[in-house]
Amino acid sequence: MTTTSNPSSHEEERTSFIGPSLQQEKKEELGRIMIIQEQNEGLHHSLLKTAVRMECLGEEFMSSQKLLEAELQRTRTELSNLTERFKRLHDNCSSTQQTNNVLEQKLHSVTQNMEEERQRLNCRISELTHQLGNVKFGNSGKVFSVSSLAFFHF
């Protein structure tokens, strides 16, 4: 017996032979595709939320940066003002120290002059006391002793 194979009958045999398993594979593959699509949609949604959060964080970062830059500028200005104030105070302190040194020298000079004047006056008092002790009064013939006179002290 010769068999002539008809292509459609041959495919029917093959289809019927592997048909249920191929259909099962296609269903499983379709299920996997749907799961992957759902995951893709979930990931896409998550990515959109993340992008929005990143944009908000970027805006917040820029805002914070501007605030910090403004604060830094205020701090620099304050530091500059304090530095100038410190320089003025330092200059005033140096000037005051120089003035104090000059005044101290003048006071020392005046003190030294007063001490010299005191010594000169004490010598003069001593001379006058000595002259007075040597003076004799008129007719009485008495000599007055002035050795008990106190010296002039400053």
Secondary structure, 3 states (H helix, E strand, C coil): CCCCCCHHHHHHHHHHHHHHHHHHHHHHHHHHHHHHHHHHHHHHHHHHHHHHHHHHHHHHHHHHHHHHHHHHHHHHHHHHHHHHHHHHHHHHHHHHHHHHHHHHHHHHHHHHHHHHHHHHHHHHHHHHHHHHHHCECCCCCCECCCCCCCCCCC
